[in-house]
Amino acid sequence: MLDRRVKTLGSRIAFVYLGLLACIMAVTIAVASSGITVFARQTAERELSANARVFDQIIATQQSQMADAGEVVARDFGFREALATGDEPTLKSALASLRDRAKVSAVAVVQLDGQVVATDGAGAIDGTGMLGRLERGQDRGVVALAGREALAASVRIEMPDLAGWLVLFNELGPDDMKRLSSLSAVAVKVRIVDRSALSPKLAQAELGRIAEVDGSHGRSLVRISAITALQDGREPRLILGYSLDAALAQYNELRAILLLISGLGMLAGGWAAIRLSRGVAKPLQTLADAARAYGRGTVAKVRVNGVTEIRSLAESFNAMVEAVEEREQQVLHASLHDTLTGLPNRRFFIEKLDRAVLRQSEQQRTLVAFIDVDDFKAINDTMGHPTGDALLRTVADTLQSQHRDAMVARFGGDEFGLLLYGLEPGEDCTAIARKLEAALNREVTIDGRTLLLSCSVGIAMGPQDGESADALLKSADLALYRAKSDGKGTYHFFEPALDAEASRRRRMEIDLRRAIREGEFELYFQPLFSISENRVKGFEALMRWPHKEQGMISPATFIPIAEESGMIVQLGEWALREACRQAAQWPDDISVAVNISPRQLATDGLAACIAQALAQSGLPACRLELEITESVFIGNVDKTLKILYSLQALGVRVALDDFGTGYSSLSYLRSFPFNKIKIDQSFVRALEEGGSAHAIVRAITTLADALGMETLAEGVETQTLLDTLRREGCDMIQGYLIGRPVPGPQVFDLLPIWQAARPVLAAG
């Protein structure tokens, strides 16, 4: 009886323990399952949000790359000429070439009236629907292309006025969506759909928020965000979908393991069940708490302990947290740093500057320096981009080594930024500037070649130069501009006068564009007198700008602005055509000289422009003379010489202007057979002062005569200078002694008067 009672008691105890174990295991499994579900959902939402940012960046990057590719073609002279002349075959060929090179679906030109010229096979393109947004300055967005959504990026076509827009399209078909989806770490479905095609529930979903929807394939998490449209009447939406059921299904194996553990615990007995429950419930509860904390945005890891299965689960959880955190750090680092130098980028720099400005005062000043590598484009063009990249890394290393406690950033291109904050009133900022100047203007060795590194630095001090980040950046930029204007390779602190000067230059640039558009410029002509032939032999065309409000503006004022802005190319082409047109009406023995700027000479279409000007005007090529300065040889000398030979092959004459003011004039005379050398007026005026000027002028005329070149002296204003130049062997003169520049229509009236003055000049 006793044994039976013991067995019964033991059975009861066993049953009690097993019952308790079963309850505990059931509760544990329920808690774990709930935690896993919460964790899986929150992880899915987090992944979906992260992927939305990645997809937005990918789309923006793709549109930026399309715009960069289009910018090159929009500036091409041949392309603009084909558009201007209505040469549709050439235009379509250029568009097709751009489409293949940029790897896009289609390329089109949207004209000002909404008409479209597109690549073959592009389908119907609604130019009228895009016109309004293009005119308002919008250059990117989504449009409908052949019934599908397509990314679009536009570039303005200016000749110099706006003539239309070059638009690149990249169709977003099913394959493109699959490729976008493949970039995600999870199985995210990507769609771009117009708002009108959304289901009622999706159409009502809040943009940028994650919503749960039920579909034919189960529950899904959906995030909808708006995409800018480049076409009226469209509201495209980026839809990211992630199957919630699929996310939860990944943890079925874990649930099976938990059930297996529970079954083994039941078989092991009450004591084993109690111990097993303690070994399982606590780690699972910790994991559930960690999942909830992670869902709230707190990075939480769990301790790896307990049975093998629990340790594996904890390790997997911790590995997942580390992987997600690492991806977020990589994305964050990429968005705030420059890939070439590893320095912080402009965005990161401005964030630091914003914080520094909040703390700045007269006792804790802020120094912002803009650094620009001088003539970097010439280094890239002549030595290649790898050398240019290595030079930029050298500048970055120099700045970091010189200022280890400062914020050093690369703004893009050849521009860098330096931020020093908390400077005391007694801090010598001039010493900092001199240290920068010394470090950034020196010889450096790159790939075994020695280069002369030259950098210009603009410096602004807070709070006196600006109480906000934008104001300090603007002041530093103005100071940099002045440093480059002062001759490069130096530094300049901001001064209030620089802001006024910048405003004046901006106003002048706006007026200059308007003047080009409205044809306000005029050509004046100054006579060129031949001493040996005792007659006016030609005229130099000089540009004049009669401003509507300010009167006649000196070329010394507007030509530098035109050079910097690139408008000198349009001005130069107009001057060349106008000079040829007027000179064609003069006597056959009178020539015309036109100045050619370095920017004009760098364009590929200069020879074609000259040929067209001669053909349209009927002026013989031998009566046209092109004047260039030594600055055209900066950069690719071989290319410049090739262009000059091609111009001379047209039959025109080429003169070297301002001879003697550069450092390598003699080497240019040896490299290229100029037809004429113009002696700079500084040497001519020095003749009246005596000294070495006579020897210099005599040496120039002797050298030119030996090389078979004519010489022309500029700035001759007195009879005494004429007599002196005649004795020194000069061939021609130009200056107020012969005549001042006059408008074109007056040349016919004054030419007989100038020719009648020949006996007087000869007698002198």
HUTA-V232465 format. One record per residue. PHI is phi in whole degrees, 0 to 359 (* if undefined). OMEGA is omega in whole degrees, 0 to 359 (none if undefined). Layout:
BEGIN
phi->PHI omega->OMEGA
phi->PHI omega->OMEGA
END
This chain:
BEGIN
phi->* omega->180
phi->296 omega->181
phi->298 omega->181
phi->294 omega->179
phi->293 omega->179
phi->298 omega->180
phi->299 omega->180
phi->295 omega->178
phi->296 omega->178
phi->296 omega->178
phi->297 omega->180
phi->297 omega->178
phi->299 omega->180
phi->297 omega->179
phi->296 omega->178
phi->299 omega->179
phi->300 omega->180
phi->295 omega->178
phi->297 omega->177
phi->300 omega->180
phi->298 omega->180
phi->296 omega->179
phi->296 omega->181
phi->299 omega->180
phi->296 omega->180
phi->295 omega->179
phi->297 omega->181
phi->300 omega->180
phi->296 omega->179
phi->296 omega->179
phi->297 omega->181
phi->297 omega->180
phi->298 omega->178
phi->296 omega->179
phi->297 omega->179
phi->297 omega->180
phi->298 omega->179
phi->298 omega->181
phi->298 omega->181
phi->298 omega->180
phi->294 omega->182
phi->294 omega->176
phi->295 omega->179
phi->298 omega->178
phi->297 omega->180
phi->295 omega->178
phi->298 omega->181
phi->295 omega->179
phi->295 omega->179
phi->297 omega->180
phi->292 omega->177
phi->299 omega->178
phi->295 omega->179
phi->297 omega->181
phi->295 omega->177
phi->301 omega->181
phi->293 omega->179
phi->297 omega->180
phi->296 omega->180
phi->296 omega->179
phi->296 omega->180
phi->297 omega->179
phi->293 omega->178
phi->295 omega->178
phi->295 omega->177
phi->296 omega->181
phi->294 omega->178
phi->298 omega->179
phi->295 omega->180
phi->289 omega->182
phi->299 omega->181
phi->298 omega->182
phi->289 omega->183
phi->297 omega->180
phi->269 omega->183
phi->292 omega->183
phi->297 omega->181
phi->298 omega->179
phi->296 omega->180
phi->296 omega->179
phi->294 omega->178
phi->297 omega->178
phi->292 omega->182
phi->293 omega->182
phi->270 omega->180
phi->73 omega->180
phi->281 omega->187
phi->294 omega->178
phi->302 omega->179
phi->296 omega->181
phi->299 omega->180
phi->293 omega->178
phi->297 omega->178
phi->296 omega->180
phi->294 omega->179
phi->295 omega->178
phi->297 omega->178
phi->296 omega->180
phi->300 omega->181
phi->290 omega->182
phi->291 omega->181
phi->276 omega->180
phi->58 omega->178
phi->245 omega->184
phi->282 omega->183
phi->200 omega->176
phi->225 omega->181
phi->216 omega->172
phi->251 omega->176
phi->262 omega->183
phi->276 omega->187
phi->295 omega->178
phi->264 omega->179
phi->92 omega->178
phi->292 omega->186
phi->235 omega->169
phi->243 omega->189
phi->231 omega->176
phi->291 omega->180
phi->299 omega->177
phi->80 omega->182
phi->284 omega->183
phi->79 omega->183
phi->285 omega->178
phi->239 omega->183
phi->276 omega->180
phi->295 omega->181
phi->295 omega->180
phi->293 omega->180
phi->272 omega->191
phi->302 omega->184
phi->300 omega->182
phi->287 omega->177
phi->297 omega->180
phi->293 omega->178
phi->278 omega->175
phi->96 omega->178
phi->286 omega->185
phi->238 omega->180
phi->215 omega->178
phi->162 omega->181
phi->246 omega->178
phi->227 omega->175
phi->268 omega->180
phi->227 omega->180
phi->55 omega->176
phi->80 omega->179
phi->237 omega->178
phi->284 omega->181
phi->217 omega->173
phi->287 omega->180
phi->224 omega->175
phi->224 omega->185
phi->244 omega->177
phi->226 omega->179
phi->290 omega->176
phi->252 omega->184
phi->241 omega->185
phi->224 omega->347
phi->283 omega->178
phi->290 omega->177
phi->293 omega->181
phi->249 omega->181
phi->150 omega->181
phi->227 omega->173
phi->265 omega->187
phi->242 omega->177
phi->254 omega->181
phi->241 omega->174
phi->229 omega->186
phi->293 omega->180
phi->253 omega->179
phi->273 omega->180
phi->303 omega->180
phi->295 omega->178
phi->295 omega->179
phi->296 omega->178
phi->293 omega->178
phi->295 omega->176
phi->297 omega->180
phi->297 omega->183
phi->293 omega->179
phi->284 omega->182
phi->275 omega->178
phi->284 omega->178
phi->235 omega->184
phi->281 omega->179
phi->262 omega->176
phi->265 omega->185
phi->245 omega->175
phi->220 omega->170
phi->240 omega->187
phi->228 omega->175
phi->290 omega->184
phi->302 omega->181
phi->293 omega->182
phi->265 omega->181
phi->283 omega->173
phi->292 omega->182
phi->304 omega->182
phi->292 omega->179
phi->291 omega->181
phi->295 omega->181
phi->271 omega->182
phi->293 omega->181
phi->286 omega->182
phi->294 omega->177
phi->82 omega->179
phi->252 omega->181
phi->266 omega->180
phi->236 omega->177
phi->256 omega->180
phi->231 omega->176
phi->258 omega->179
phi->225 omega->181
phi->293 omega->181
phi->253 omega->177
phi->103 omega->183
phi->281 omega->179
phi->218 omega->171
phi->263 omega->185
phi->232 omega->174
phi->234 omega->182
phi->244 omega->176
phi->226 omega->182
phi->278 omega->175
phi->240 omega->180
phi->298 omega->178
phi->261 omega->176
phi->254 omega->186
phi->211 omega->181
phi->297 omega->175
phi->84 omega->181
phi->237 omega->177
phi->225 omega->184
phi->292 omega->179
phi->230 omega->173
phi->267 omega->184
phi->247 omega->175
phi->248 omega->180
phi->237 omega->181
phi->222 omega->184
phi->291 omega->178
phi->290 omega->178
phi->297 omega->179
phi->293 omega->179
phi->295 omega->180
phi->288 omega->182
phi->294 omega->180
phi->295 omega->184
phi->257 omega->178
phi->296 omega->180
phi->297 omega->179
phi->297 omega->179
phi->297 omega->178
phi->297 omega->179
phi->297 omega->179
phi->297 omega->178
phi->295 omega->178
phi->296 omega->178
phi->299 omega->180
phi->297 omega->180
phi->296 omega->178
phi->296 omega->179
phi->296 omega->179
phi->297 omega->181
phi->288 omega->184
phi->287 omega->178
phi->108 omega->184
phi->299 omega->183
phi->296 omega->180
phi->293 omega->180
phi->295 omega->180
phi->297 omega->180
phi->296 omega->180
phi->293 omega->179
phi->295 omega->177
phi->295 omega->182
phi->284 omega->183
phi->256 omega->188
phi->296 omega->184
phi->295 omega->178
phi->299 omega->180
phi->291 omega->177
phi->295 omega->177
phi->298 omega->179
phi->296 omega->178
phi->296 omega->178
phi->297 omega->179
phi->295 omega->179
phi->296 omega->179
phi->294 omega->179
phi->296 omega->179
phi->294 omega->177
phi->294 omega->178
phi->276 omega->177
phi->99 omega->179
phi->268 omega->179
phi->284 omega->184
phi->230 omega->176
phi->246 omega->182
phi->249 omega->177
phi->288 omega->181
phi->268 omega->177
phi->206 omega->182
phi->92 omega->182
phi->289 omega->186
phi->303 omega->182
phi->297 omega->180
phi->293 omega->177
phi->299 omega->179
phi->297 omega->179
phi->296 omega->180
phi->295 omega->178
phi->297 omega->178
phi->296 omega->179
phi->297 omega->180
phi->296 omega->179
phi->296 omega->179
phi->294 omega->178
phi->300 omega->180
phi->296 omega->181
phi->296 omega->179
phi->295 omega->180
phi->296 omega->180
phi->295 omega->178
phi->297 omega->179
phi->295 omega->178
phi->294 omega->179
phi->296 omega->179
phi->296 omega->180
phi->295 omega->180
phi->296 omega->180
phi->296 omega->181
phi->282 omega->184
phi->243 omega->184
phi->227 omega->178
phi->273 omega->185
phi->288 omega->184
phi->286 omega->186
phi->259 omega->185
phi->78 omega->179
phi->283 omega->170
phi->302 omega->180
phi->266 omega->184
phi->299 omega->181
phi->299 omega->179
phi->297 omega->180
phi->301 omega->182
phi->293 omega->176
phi->299 omega->178
phi->296 omega->181
phi->296 omega->178
phi->302 omega->180
phi->290 omega->179
phi->294 omega->181
phi->296 omega->179
phi->296 omega->183
phi->260 omega->187
phi->286 omega->177
phi->200 omega->177
phi->295 omega->179
phi->268 omega->178
phi->227 omega->186
phi->275 omega->180
phi->242 omega->176
phi->247 omega->176
phi->241 omega->180
phi->238 omega->171
phi->260 omega->179
phi->242 omega->180
phi->233 omega->179
phi->284 omega->183
phi->290 omega->174
phi->53 omega->182
phi->293 omega->179
phi->299 omega->179
phi->296 omega->178
phi->295 omega->178
phi->298 omega->184
phi->291 omega->186
phi->271 omega->186
phi->247 omega->177
phi->99 omega->182
phi->294 omega->177
phi->301 omega->178
phi->293 omega->178
phi->299 omega->178
phi->297 omega->179
phi->296 omega->178
phi->295 omega->178
phi->296 omega->177
phi->294 omega->177
phi->296 omega->177
phi->299 omega->180
phi->299 omega->180
phi->296 omega->180
phi->296 omega->181
phi->297 omega->181
phi->293 omega->181
phi->289 omega->180
phi->283 omega->184
phi->226 omega->185
phi->290 omega->181
phi->266 omega->183
phi->264 omega->173
phi->270 omega->179
phi->248 omega->183
phi->221 omega->172
phi->254 omega->182
phi->277 omega->185
phi->123 omega->181
phi->63 omega->181
phi->250 omega->182
phi->251 omega->178
phi->231 omega->178
phi->231 omega->178
phi->229 omega->181
phi->234 omega->173
phi->240 omega->182
phi->230 omega->183
phi->77 omega->181
phi->285 omega->179
phi->283 omega->182
phi->302 omega->181
phi->277 omega->181
phi->295 omega->181
phi->277 omega->182
phi->288 omega->177
phi->296 omega->178
phi->296 omega->177
phi->298 omega->180
phi->296 omega->180
phi->294 omega->177
phi->296 omega->176
phi->299 omega->182
phi->300 omega->181
phi->294 omega->183
phi->287 omega->187
phi->258 omega->178
phi->231 omega->185
phi->198 omega->176
phi->276 omega->177
phi->231 omega->180
phi->248 omega->180
phi->231 omega->180
phi->53 omega->177
phi->82 omega->180
phi->251 omega->180
phi->268 omega->179
phi->240 omega->175
phi->266 omega->179
phi->281 omega->179
phi->227 omega->181
phi->225 omega->173
phi->256 omega->186
phi->230 omega->173
phi->246 omega->189
phi->235 omega->174
phi->233 omega->182
phi->242 omega->176
phi->257 omega->9
phi->267 omega->187
phi->293 omega->181
phi->264 omega->180
phi->165 omega->180
phi->260 omega->176
phi->226 omega->180
phi->298 omega->180
phi->299 omega->181
phi->294 omega->179
phi->294 omega->179
phi->297 omega->179
phi->297 omega->180
phi->296 omega->178
phi->296 omega->179
phi->295 omega->178
phi->295 omega->178
phi->295 omega->177
phi->297 omega->179
phi->300 omega->179
phi->293 omega->179
phi->299 omega->179
phi->290 omega->178
phi->291 omega->181
phi->283 omega->176
phi->121 omega->178
phi->67 omega->178
phi->66 omega->182
phi->217 omega->179
phi->236 omega->177
phi->209 omega->175
phi->274 omega->180
phi->293 omega->174
phi->229 omega->180
phi->304 omega->180
phi->296 omega->181
phi->295 omega->180
phi->295 omega->178
phi->295 omega->179
phi->295 omega->179
phi->296 omega->178
phi->297 omega->178
phi->297 omega->181
phi->292 omega->178
phi->296 omega->178
phi->296 omega->179
phi->295 omega->180
phi->294 omega->177
phi->297 omega->179
phi->296 omega->181
phi->295 omega->178
phi->296 omega->178
phi->296 omega->181
phi->296 omega->177
phi->295 omega->182
phi->294 omega->184
phi->263 omega->175
phi->68 omega->183
phi->275 omega->188
phi->282 omega->178
phi->229 omega->175
phi->253 omega->170
phi->253 omega->184
phi->231 omega->177
phi->249 omega->185
phi->291 omega->175
phi->247 omega->188
phi->259 omega->177
phi->270 omega->179
phi->291 omega->184
phi->292 omega->180
phi->267 omega->177
phi->56 omega->179
phi->200 omega->172
phi->286 omega->187
phi->257 omega->181
phi->183 omega->180
phi->222 omega->172
phi->260 omega->179
phi->278 omega->181
phi->237 omega->185
phi->277 omega->178
phi->229 omega->181
phi->234 omega->174
phi->278 omega->183
phi->292 omega->183
phi->297 omega->184
phi->250 omega->186
phi->263 omega->182
phi->78 omega->183
phi->289 omega->180
phi->259 omega->183
phi->294 omega->175
phi->302 omega->179
phi->297 omega->180
phi->271 omega->187
phi->265 omega->181
phi->296 omega->178
phi->301 omega->179
phi->293 omega->177
phi->297 omega->178
phi->297 omega->184
phi->292 omega->183
phi->276 omega->182
phi->89 omega->180
phi->290 omega->179
phi->297 omega->179
phi->294 omega->178
phi->294 omega->178
phi->296 omega->181
phi->296 omega->179
phi->296 omega->178
phi->297 omega->181
phi->298 omega->180
phi->296 omega->181
phi->294 omega->182
phi->292 omega->179
phi->297 omega->178
phi->296 omega->181
phi->297 omega->181
phi->287 omega->182
phi->295 omega->180
phi->297 omega->180
phi->269 omega->181
phi->278 omega->173
phi->302 omega->187
phi->293 omega->182
phi->264 omega->180
phi->252 omega->181
phi->256 omega->178
phi->228 omega->179
phi->249 omega->182
phi->234 omega->178
phi->283 omega->178
phi->245 omega->181
phi->280 omega->177
phi->302 omega->179
phi->294 omega->177
phi->299 omega->183
phi->293 omega->181
phi->282 omega->180
phi->282 omega->183
phi->285 omega->187
phi->262 omega->183
phi->296 omega->181
phi->299 omega->179
phi->294 omega->179
phi->297 omega->179
phi->296 omega->180
phi->298 omega->179
phi->294 omega->180
phi->297 omega->179
phi->293 omega->182
phi->293 omega->182
phi->290 omega->182
phi->272 omega->184
phi->80 omega->180
phi->282 omega->177
phi->298 omega->183
phi->299 omega->183
phi->292 omega->180
phi->265 omega->178
phi->250 omega->179
phi->236 omega->180
phi->255 omega->180
phi->256 omega->179
phi->234 omega->176
phi->250 omega->183
phi->295 omega->183
phi->297 omega->180
phi->291 omega->182
phi->271 omega->178
phi->291 omega->181
phi->104 omega->185
phi->274 omega->183
phi->294 omega->182
phi->299 omega->179
phi->296 omega->180
phi->298 omega->179
phi->298 omega->179
phi->298 omega->179
phi->294 omega->180
phi->297 omega->177
phi->296 omega->179
phi->293 omega->177
phi->291 omega->179
phi->294 omega->178
phi->293 omega->177
phi->289 omega->181
phi->106 omega->180
phi->278 omega->179
phi->264 omega->181
phi->235 omega->181
phi->243 omega->177
phi->263 omega->185
phi->273 omega->176
phi->54 omega->183
phi->297 omega->177
phi->100 omega->181
phi->272 omega->179
phi->269 omega->184
phi->258 omega->185
phi->221 omega->183
phi->301 omega->183
phi->298 omega->180
phi->294 omega->178
phi->289 omega->178
phi->296 omega->179
phi->286 omega->184
phi->277 omega->186
phi->220 omega->181
phi->280 omega->177
phi->294 omega->177
phi->277 omega->184
phi->210 omega->174
phi->241 omega->178
phi->259 omega->182
phi->283 omega->184
phi->298 omega->185
phi->295 omega->177
phi->297 omega->176
phi->288 omega->182
phi->295 omega->180
phi->294 omega->180
phi->290 omega->179
phi->298 omega->181
phi->285 omega->180
phi->265 omega->181
phi->79 omega->179
phi->75 omega->186
phi->271 omega->184
phi->299 omega->180
phi->299 omega->181
phi->294 omega->180
phi->294 omega->180
phi->297 omega->179
phi->297 omega->180
phi->294 omega->180
phi->294 omega->181
phi->294 omega->179
phi->295 omega->179
phi->296 omega->180
phi->297 omega->180
phi->297 omega->179
phi->294 omega->180
phi->269 omega->179
phi->74 omega->181
phi->244 omega->175
phi->281 omega->174
phi->237 omega->178
phi->227 omega->179
phi->264 omega->180
phi->266 omega->173
phi->74 omega->179
phi->276 omega->185
phi->239 omega->182
phi->229 omega->177
phi->296 omega->180
phi->297 omega->178
phi->297 omega->179
phi->298 omega->180
phi->297 omega->179
phi->296 omega->181
phi->294 omega->176
phi->298 omega->180
phi->292 omega->181
phi->277 omega->174
phi->90 omega->179
phi->286 omega->184
phi->275 omega->187
phi->223 omega->177
phi->226 omega->178
phi->213 omega->180
phi->163 omega->184
phi->293 omega->176
phi->300 omega->179
phi->274 omega->181
phi->173 omega->176
phi->277 omega->175
phi->298 omega->181
phi->229 omega->176
phi->300 omega->183
phi->306 omega->182
phi->299 omega->182
phi->276 omega->181
phi->300 omega->181
phi->298 omega->183
phi->286 omega->186
phi->269 omega->182
phi->301 omega->177
phi->298 omega->180
phi->293 omega->178
phi->296 omega->180
phi->292 omega->179
phi->290 omega->180
phi->279 omega->183
phi->301 omega->180
phi->300 omega->180
phi->297 omega->181
phi->295 omega->180
phi->290 omega->182
phi->292 omega->181
phi->300 omega->none
END
